[in-house]
Amino acid sequence: ANLDIKVPRNLSMDAGDLGILCGNLLDNAIEALEKCTEGARGLLFHAYYYKNSLVITCENSIAAPVTSLKTDKADKQNHGIGLKSIDEIAAK
């Protein structure tokens, strides 16, 4: 994993929203990494502040091409892949 986080201590965004945003991104990345063989796993997470905006990038290895943005968890009623939450927070 390569983590690079350079943000001011006092951000103008809600701490709860930031937790949800980073949690969803990292949960999705970890879920994808668990499907990869050990030697092929990689995670890049960067967060920085640029021109009054928080910029976050999260890149991870995948075992196979992504063909659907729907969850593959058994309990589809209570689980998604967090993109709706991420979109809502980004819109704020």
Buried (B, 14 or more C-beta within 10 A) or exposed (E): EEEEEEBEEEEEEEEEBBEBBBEBBBEBBEBBBEEBEEEEBEBBBBBBEEEEEBEBEBEBBEEEEEEEEEBEEEEEEEEBBBEEBBEEBEEE
